[in-house]
Amino acid sequence: MTEHDATDVGWKPNRHSRFEVAAPRHFLLPAILLLLAEEPRHGYSLAKGVHALQVGRVDRPSVYRALAQLEADGLIGSSSEPHRAGHSRRVYSLTEQGEQALRLWMGVIKQERDGLDGVLRRYVATGTVDAVLAEVEGGWHAVTSTPWSAVSSTSRIERGRASLFSSPSTATPVDRDLIAHESETVSRFRVVPDRSVVVIDARSSVGPITFGALGVTGVIEAPVAGRRVCPGGCPTAHLEIEVEHLRSGNSLYDAELLRRIDARRHPTVTLDLRACTPVGATDRFQLEGEVTFHGVSRPMEGTVSVTMPSDHALVIRGEQAVDIRDFGLVSPTVLMLRIYPDVVVGLQVEAELEEQGTTGR
């Protein structure tokens, strides 16, 4: 993650912080060897190529110093070629020793990659909201996905996402008599796109595949009292998801999914809430509504948790098993891979208070 990325997620180190958000270092030398293994290059071209590899902050003087070091070590050679009238430039190429060194470096990078993949998997396994947002935003699914159980088709949800989408509520019971005496406020909340995500866990003939999309939009209207959604109220909501945002981390799977969905004709998935019933004395609600996907509308119901971490924020989390054939879709296939039609859709929505009006009770 670069410092710019850190700013995008709402945090950056202050000038007294010793914590630096930066790309891994020490990859400049193997990056130059890799570029020269592709073709001989001059210094300016190498500087541009290293920048395109995104191995950290590297300026042109650093590249030229590295070239001098590699040449002194016998890993690269150089020759002069005419450039402009009266001028020439150095062109660098890989030596046999350089090829052997690059091979060793690739082994080191593979070990680093395995270690970093393990770090990502442990982070996603924490089940925090930001971990899931990061997984979707970064397209890590191909790295962080865990195998499906041969017995339970929901094993990944139960293990990896339980704390986010389907954990039992830990909220204290709601005192309905107290709420009955509080003034009820009908509040309108606007969904925060960069904090709202949909995650689709699918099974395939070669293992699990996860598609995720950041950027859910929409509005939610709900009667609230204090920092609770009123159990007897009747909230309404309209949410939208752009299907072209769905990503799995594998471009072939993504292209096949968009082709099957016919994303150009049906670019948006919409969810409209019709009814809401409290489940016991907790923060969980049974929802009934309509989902429109692939140009087909179907009624759907499921259970979600609804919390208000502050007077101005609303958080909704839930999941639902869906058979994509109900929406006129045939199971996608890519080469020898087949994606099975039963998927589990997880939704995490955060919304901020937009406006409100008070009703008497």
C-alpha positions in Angstrom: 0.0 0.0 0.0 1.3 3.4 -0.8 0.9 6.5 1.3 -1.7 7.7 -1.3 -3.7 4.5 -0.7 -3.5 5.0 3.0 -5.0 8.5 2.6 -7.8 7.0 0.5 -8.9 4.8 3.4 -9.0 7.8 5.8 -5.7 7.3 7.7 -2.2 8.5 7.2 0.8 8.6 9.6 1.4 11.9 11.2 4.8 13.6 11.2 5.7 12.1 14.6 4.7 8.5 13.6 7.4 5.9 13.2 5.0 3.7 11.2 5.6 4.0 7.5 3.1 2.7 4.9 5.3 1.7 2.0 6.0 -1.1 -0.5 8.5 -3.8 0.3 12.1 -2.7 -0.3 15.3 -4.3 -1.8 13.6 -5.5 -5.0 15.4 -2.9 -7.3 18.3 -5.3 -8.2 16.1 -8.3 -9.2 13.7 -5.9 -11.0 16.6 -4.6 -13.2 17.8 -8.2 -13.9 14.2 -9.2 -14.9 13.8 -6.3 -17.3 17.2 -7.2 -18.9 16.2 -10.8 -19.2 13.3 -9.7 -21.4 15.5 -7.5 -23.6 18.6 -5.3 -23.6 17.7 -1.8 -22.4 19.3 1.6 -21.9 19.1 3.4 -18.5 16.1 5.6 -19.1 14.1 2.7 -20.4 15.1 0.7 -17.3 14.0 3.5 -15.0 10.6 3.6 -16.6 10.3 -0.2 -16.5 11.2 -0.4 -12.8 8.6 2.2 -12.0 6.0 0.1 -13.9 6.8 -2.9 -11.8 5.8 -1.0 -8.6 8.5 -2.3 -6.4 8.6 0.9 -4.3 9.8 4.4 -4.6 12.7 4.4 -7.0 14.2 7.4 -8.7 16.5 7.5 -11.7 19.8 8.1 -9.8 19.0 4.9 -7.8 18.6 2.9 -11.0 21.9 4.2 -12.4 23.7 3.4 -9.1 22.2 -0.1 -9.2 23.4 -0.6 -12.8 26.9 0.4 -11.8 26.8 -2.1 -8.9 25.4 -4.9 -11.1 28.0 -4.3 -13.8 30.9 -4.2 -11.3 29.6 -7.6 -10.0 29.6 -9.1 -13.5 25.9 -9.7 -13.6 25.2 -7.3 -16.5 27.3 -5.9 -19.3 27.0 -2.7 -21.4 27.9 -1.4 -24.8 27.7 1.9 -26.5 25.3 2.5 -29.3 24.7 5.6 -31.4 21.8 7.7 -30.2 21.8 11.2 -31.8 24.4 13.0 -33.9 27.6 13.2 -31.8 26.0 11.3 -28.9 25.8 7.7 -27.8 24.1 5.9 -24.9 24.9 2.8 -22.9 22.8 -0.3 -23.5 22.8 -3.0 -20.8 22.3 -6.7 -21.2 22.2 -9.7 -18.9 25.3 -11.9 -18.5 25.3 -15.7 -17.8 26.1 -14.9 -14.2 23.2 -12.5 -14.1 20.8 -15.1 -15.4 21.9 -17.4 -12.5 21.5 -14.6 -10.0 18.0 -13.8 -11.3 17.0 -17.4 -10.9 18.1 -17.3 -7.2 16.3 -14.0 -6.7 13.0 -15.5 -8.1 13.3 -18.2 -5.4 13.6 -15.6 -2.7 10.7 -13.6 -4.1 8.6 -16.8 -4.1 9.3 -17.3 -0.5 8.5 -13.7 0.2 5.2 -14.0 -1.7 4.2 -17.1 0.2 4.8 -15.3 3.5 2.9 -12.2 2.4 0.0 -14.4 1.2 -0.1 -15.9 4.7 -0.2 -12.4 6.2 -3.2 -11.5 4.0 -5.0 -14.7 4.9 -4.6 -14.1 8.6 -5.8 -10.5 8.2 -9.0 -11.6 6.3 -9.5 -14.4 9.0 -9.9 -11.7 11.6 -13.4 -11.1 10.2 -13.4 -7.4 10.8 -15.3 -5.1 8.5 -12.1 -3.4 7.3 -10.5 -6.7 6.5 -13.4 -7.7 4.2 -13.5 -4.2 2.6 -9.7 -4.5 2.0 -10.1 -8.1 0.5 -12.7 -6.9 -1.9 -11.0 -3.6 -2.8 -7.7 -5.3 -3.4 -9.1 -8.3 -5.2 -7.3 -10.8 -2.9 -9.8 -13.6 -3.2 -7.6 -15.9 -5.3 -5.0 -15.6 -2.5 -7.1 -15.6 0.6 -9.9 -18.1 -0.2 -10.0 -21.2 1.9 -11.1 -24.7 0.7 -14.8 -25.7 0.9 -15.7 -28.7 3.0 -16.8 -31.8 1.1 -19.8 -32.0 3.5 -21.0 -28.4 4.1 -21.5 -26.0 1.2 -21.4 -23.1 3.7 -18.2 -24.1 5.4 -16.3 -21.0 4.3 -18.9 -18.7 5.5 -19.1 -20.4 8.9 -15.3 -20.3 9.3 -14.0 -17.3 7.6 -16.9 -14.7 7.7 -18.9 -15.7 10.7 -17.9 -12.6 12.7 -18.9 -10.3 9.9 -22.0 -11.7 8.2 -23.6 -14.4 10.4 -22.4 -14.3 14.0 -25.1 -14.5 16.7 -25.9 -11.1 18.1 -24.1 -10.0 21.2 -26.4 -7.0 21.8 -28.3 -6.6 25.0 -32.0 -7.3 24.9 -34.1 -4.3 23.9 -36.5 -2.9 26.5 -39.6 -2.5 24.4 -41.5 -0.7 27.2 -38.7 1.9 27.2 -38.8 2.4 23.5 -42.6 2.8 23.6 -42.1 5.9 25.7 -39.3 7.4 23.6 -40.1 9.7 20.7 -39.8 8.0 17.4 -37.8 9.6 14.7 -38.1 8.6 11.0 -34.5 9.0 9.9 -33.1 8.9 6.3 -29.7 7.3 5.9 -27.5 7.5 2.8 -25.3 4.5 2.1 -21.5 5.1 2.2 -20.2 3.4 -1.0 -16.6 3.0 0.1 -17.7 1.3 3.4 -20.4 -0.9 1.8 -19.6 -4.2 0.1 -21.2 -7.3 -1.4 -19.3 -10.6 -1.3 -20.4 -13.7 -3.3 -19.0 -17.0 -2.2 -19.3 -19.7 -5.0 -18.2 -23.3 -5.4 -16.6 -24.6 -8.5 -15.2 -27.8 -9.9 -11.7 -26.7 -8.9 -12.4 -25.1 -5.5 -13.9 -21.9 -4.0 -14.3 -18.7 -5.9 -15.2 -15.4 -4.3 -16.5 -12.3 -6.1 -16.6 -9.0 -4.3 -17.8 -5.5 -5.1 -17.2 -2.3 -3.2 -19.5 0.6 -3.9 -23.0 -0.3 -2.8 -25.2 2.8 -3.1 -28.7 3.7 -1.9 -30.9 5.1 0.8 -32.5 3.6 4.0 -35.4 5.1 5.9 -36.1 3.7 9.4 -37.9 4.8 12.5 -35.4 5.1 15.3 -35.5 5.8 19.1 -32.3 6.6 20.7 -29.7 4.4 19.0 -32.0 1.6 18.1 -34.2 0.8 15.1 -37.7 0.6 16.4 -39.0 -3.0 16.5 -42.5 -2.0 15.6 -41.4 0.3 12.8 -41.5 -0.4 9.0 -38.2 0.6 7.4 -37.8 1.0 3.7 -34.6 0.8 1.6 -33.4 0.8 -1.9 -29.9 -0.4 -2.7 -28.0 -0.7 -5.9 -24.8 -2.6 -6.9 -23.0 -2.1 -10.3 -22.2 -5.7 -11.5 -19.2 -4.5 -13.4 -17.5 -3.9 -10.0 -17.6 -7.6 -9.2 -14.1 -9.0 -9.1 -12.6 -12.3 -8.1 -8.9 -11.6 -8.7 -9.0 -13.7 -11.9 -9.6 -11.9 -15.1 -10.9 -15.0 -16.9 -13.5 -15.7 -14.2 -14.5 -12.0 -14.2 -15.0 -11.8 -17.9 -17.1 -14.9 -18.0 -19.2 -13.7 -15.2 -19.9 -10.4 -16.9 -20.7 -12.2 -20.1 -23.2 -14.5 -18.5 -24.8 -11.7 -16.6 -24.9 -9.6 -19.8 -23.6 -6.7 -17.9 -24.2 -4.2 -20.7 -27.9 -4.9 -20.8 -28.3 -5.5 -17.0 -25.6 -3.3 -15.4 -27.3 -3.0 -11.9 -28.5 -5.3 -9.2 -31.2 -3.6 -7.0 -32.6 -4.6 -3.6 -35.9 -3.1 -2.4 -37.1 -3.7 1.2 -40.8 -4.3 1.6 -41.2 -5.6 5.2 -39.2 -5.9 8.4 -39.9 -8.0 11.5 -37.8 -8.1 14.7 -36.3 -11.5 15.7 -36.7 -11.8 19.5 -35.3 -9.0 21.7 -32.0 -8.5 19.8 -30.7 -6.4 17.0 -31.7 -9.0 14.3 -34.5 -8.5 11.9 -36.3 -10.7 9.3 -36.5 -8.8 6.1 -38.7 -9.3 3.1 -38.1 -7.6 -0.2 -37.4 -7.9 -3.9 -34.1 -8.4 -5.7 -33.7 -7.6 -9.4 -30.7 -9.2 -11.1 -30.1 -10.1 -14.8 -33.3 -8.3 -15.6 -35.3 -10.8 -13.4 -37.1 -9.7 -10.2 -37.6 -12.3 -7.4 -39.0 -12.0 -3.8 -36.4 -12.7 -1.2 -36.2 -12.9 2.6 -33.5 -13.3 5.1 -32.1 -12.3 8.5 -29.8 -9.4 9.1 -28.3 -7.6 12.1 -29.0 -3.8 12.3 -27.0 -1.7 14.7 -26.4 2.0 15.3 -22.8 2.5 16.5 -23.6 6.3 16.8 -26.6 8.6 16.5 -25.6 9.3 12.9 -24.6 5.8 11.6 -26.4 2.6 10.7 -24.8 -0.7 10.0 -26.5 -3.7 8.3 -24.9 -7.1 8.0 -26.4 -10.3 6.6 -26.1 -13.2 4.2 -28.4 -15.3 2.1 -28.1 -18.5 0.0 -29.1 -17.9 -3.6 -29.6 -20.2 -6.6 -28.6 -18.1 -9.7 -30.8 -20.2 -11.9 -33.8 -18.4 -10.3 -32.6 -15.3 -12.1 -32.3 -17.0 -15.5 -28.6 -17.6 -15.3 -26.8 -20.8 -16.5 -23.8 -21.8 -14.4 -20.7 -20.1 -15.9 -17.9 -22.3 -17.3 -14.3 -21.3 -18.1 -12.3 -23.9 -20.0 -12.6 -27.0 -17.7 -13.9 -25.1 -14.7 -17.6 -25.0 -13.8 -19.1 -22.7 -11.2 -22.0 -24.3 -9.3 -25.4 -22.4 -9.2 -25.8 -22.2 -5.4 -23.9 -19.2 -4.0 -23.9 -17.4 -0.6 -24.3 -13.6 -0.9 -23.0 -11.5 2.0 -23.9 -7.9 2.4 -22.2 -5.2 4.6 -23.8 -1.8 4.4 -22.8 1.3 6.3 -25.0 4.4 6.1 -24.9 7.9 7.4 -27.8 10.1 8.6 -29.0 12.4 5.9 -32.1 14.1 7.2 -34.9 13.3 9.7 -38.4 14.1 10.7 -40.2 13.4 14.0 -43.5 11.6 14.4 -45.6 11.5 17.5 -46.3 8.3 19.4 
